[in-house]
Amino acid sequence: MTITITAFERSPDGGKGLARDTRVRWALEEVGQPYQVRLVSFAEMKAPDHLAIHPFGQIPTYEEGSLSLFETGSIVFHLAEQHAGLLPKDRDARARDHVDVCRT
Ligand SMILES: N[C@@H](CCC(=O)N[C@@H](CS)C(=O)NCC(=O)O)C(=O)O
């Protein structure tokens, strides 16, 4: 099923991922999931179609079939639960991963 995220159409980096869509792109790359990016203008972000998937009219959003998500934490957690690589099943391993992230 195709995953689609949204990012700014116009931003200093030209919509290449330096806004909060970076977090989602990072998680998708880490778990090796292909995805497409729909670039949205500020006007489109505040229009009904986009507000239907993001009530605050922001990016990023995440769509996969009938599932649509907003809030990067929620999106990254969803990806971590669905795919191996980001969230070890073992509790102690998860805690150790957090320590490693804090060291970097
Ligand atoms: N808590 C949200 C924050 C989303 C957010 O602040 N998005 C910014 C871009 S980094 C945005 O869309 N700003 C445009 C606006 O608020 O009108 C998340 O983590 O997804």
The ligand as a Gaussian input file, in Angstrom:
#p B3LYP/6-31G(d) Opt

LIG

0 1
 N        3.408000      18.881000      16.720000
 C        3.379000      18.845000      15.283000
 C        3.937000      20.137000      14.748000
 C        3.727000      20.272000      13.257000
 C        4.251000      21.610000      12.774000
 O        4.579000      22.512000      13.587000
 N        4.334000      21.784000      11.456000
 C        4.812000      23.026000      10.896000
 C        5.991000      22.770000       9.970000
 S        7.407000      22.163000      10.856000
 C        3.714000      23.668000      10.065000
 O        3.002000      22.996000       9.356000
 N        3.606000      25.007000      10.141000
 C        2.671000      25.745000       9.351000
 C        1.547000      26.309000      10.160000
 O        1.446000      26.021000      11.364000
 O        0.758000      27.047000       9.573000
 C        4.132000      17.621000      14.781000
 O        5.111000      17.216000      15.449000
 O        3.755000      17.057000      13.742000

